Each structure stands twice: as C-alpha cells, then as structure tokens.
C-alpha cells in the first residue's frame, strides 16, 4: 500500500525542525480525536484565487501594453514595437483573451456527440502571394500568402483548413491574429514550379596549417506557367558561434536579397535568401 508522501525543501536544520513540529502537532490532534486541515484549506483557497485572477491580470497587462504602445509609437524603433506586439500575443496565448462573437441570428444545433462546424464570421483579408522554395528540405514549391486581418474580428489560434480555387489543399496551424495584424499562411504545393539542388563539386586543401573545404552547389528552378511568378528561394550556410571554424559564402549568382529585415536578422544566422522574378 502506498502512503501519501510529502517533501519539504530548504536547509537541513529548518526542514528537520519543521518536520518535528508538524509531527508533534499531528500527534496532539490525533490524541484529541481530530486533524486540523485549516492551513491546507487556506493554501488551496489562495491557489484558487490566484488562478481566478490570472485571466483578469492578463487583460490588465494587455491594456497596459496597448496604452504604452500608443504613447511610445513615435519614439521607439520599429523593431522594438514589433517585439512589444509579440509580447502581447504571447500573453494572449498563455493567459487567454476574452473574445465575444455575436451571431447574426438564431442557430439550431443537432444533439449529437461529434464535432460540428458553425459559421461565426466571414471576413475578406488582403493578401500578397509568393512562391516559397527550400530545396535543402524538399523539392516541392509552396504557395504562401501574407494576409492582413483588417476586419473587426479577432481570429483565435487553432487548426485551419486551406482551400485554393475551391479545392482543399491541406491543413495549417493558425496563430492568434489580432485586429490589424499580418500573418502568414500556406496554400499547398504549386506543381507548375519546380526546384532542384545538387552538389556539383567538393574540394579540400591545406593552407597555412588550416584545412579549407569548398562546396559548389547548383540550384535549378523551372516555371511551367504562362506568366512570370514571384519566388522566394531559401538555403543556408552552416552556422557556428565559435572562432575555430570560419564559414564564408563564395560567389552567389544572382545576388542575395537586399531586404533590410532579412539582412539584419536571418542573414547573420547563415540563412541565404533570394527574391526572384521567375520567367516562364
């Protein structure tokens, strides 16, 4: 039979003293015919109160961050503002946001146990489409859209079904999207654009006591559409924080993307990005 066990953490003398005191107290209570659980009840009550305040605290913190953002928007860099918005999203994910949806009319739901889908709102979001190729990971080219939630509806996080031209193309995981926020979503494979990556040459030589390895890769793209398409091509260099290995990009044609955000962040981590207009 397994008996309930409690563990006390602290300095050895303090723990021993606490255990001895608790044992004497329980012995006295047992002799009198009862066990005093009032302290346990108080701890449980405090815990429940703290849990109940979590949702309210999240709302207060969201409000404080929103107010600070309005005050500081003209005085802080764009990157810091983006970090602030990300903290708002993280709070919403962990603590929860109270959202109310009003249906346009009455709705009757059948009494059954399986999942039922109900249309709560229909919104139209502006989108910028681009093709995404990552031949290091896959030979498929995917259609990707950057959308703007310019409606007055907050989109809750969860699984989403993606359709293109009325046809189902797959499922995606949608993050919580606040009003006015941009988000990215995939719309399946575009079979009319293909990509291939191959290692053409590898050389090894010794120079000044150092070993130098050179890799030459070739990436081929094919567009079988009748029109030009915008495509983002991603690859990578090995990345290290150490000083014992030096990694450099040799010749790259065409040139890498000139996007400022990419150059400030992903490029420094070894990510290679090309923004291309691919002719048929």
Long-range contacts (C-beta under 8 A, 24 or more apart in sequence): 54-95, 54-96, 55-95, 55-96, 55-98, 57-95, 58-91, 58-92, 58-94, 58-95, 58-96, 58-97, 59-97, 59-98, 61-91, 61-95, 62-88, 62-91, 62-92, 62-97, 65-91, 79-264, 85-181, 88-178, 89-175, 89-176, 89-178, 92-176, 92-178, 93-157, 93-175, 93-176, 97-154, 97-176, 99-154, 99-156, 101-153, 121-151, 121-153, 123-149, 123-151, 123-153, 124-151, 125-149, 125-150, 125-151, 126-150, 129-187, 129-230, 130-230, 130-231, 130-232, 131-190, 131-193, 131-229, 131-230, 131-231, 131-232, 131-278, 132-186, 132-231, 132-232, 132-234, 133-193, 133-195, 133-221, 133-231, 133-232, 133-233, 133-234, 134-233, 134-234, 134-235, 135-195, 135-196, 135-197, 135-219, 135-233, 135-235, 136-197, 136-234, 136-235, 136-236, 139-194, 139-195, 139-196, 140-189, 141-189, 141-190, 141-193, 141-194, 141-195, 141-231, 142-186, 142-187, 142-188, 142-189, 142-190, 143-186, 143-187, 143-188, 143-189, 143-190, 144-184, 144-185, 144-186, 144-187, 144-232, 145-184, 145-185, 145-186, 145-187, 146-182, 146-183, 146-184, 147-182, 147-183, 147-184, 147-185, 148-180, 148-181, 148-182, 149-177, 149-178, 149-179, 149-180, 149-181, 149-182, 149-183, 150-179, 150-180, 151-179, 152-179, 153-179, 154-178, 154-179, 160-185, 162-186, 162-187, 162-188, 164-188, 192-223, 192-224, 192-225, 193-221, 193-222, 193-223, 193-224, 193-225, 193-229, 193-231, 193-278, 194-221, 194-222, 194-224, 195-219, 195-220, 195-221, 195-222, 195-233, 196-220, 197-235, 214-250, 216-250, 221-276, 221-278, 223-278, 223-279, 223-280, 224-280, 225-280, 226-280, 227-280, 228-277, 228-278, 228-279, 228-280, 229-277, 229-278, 230-275, 230-276, 230-277, 230-278, 231-275, 231-276, 231-277, 231-278, 232-273, 232-274, 232-275, 232-276, 233-273, 233-274, 233-276, 234-271, 234-272, 234-273, 235-271, 235-272, 236-270, 236-271, 236-272, 237-270, 237-272, 238-270, 239-269, 239-270
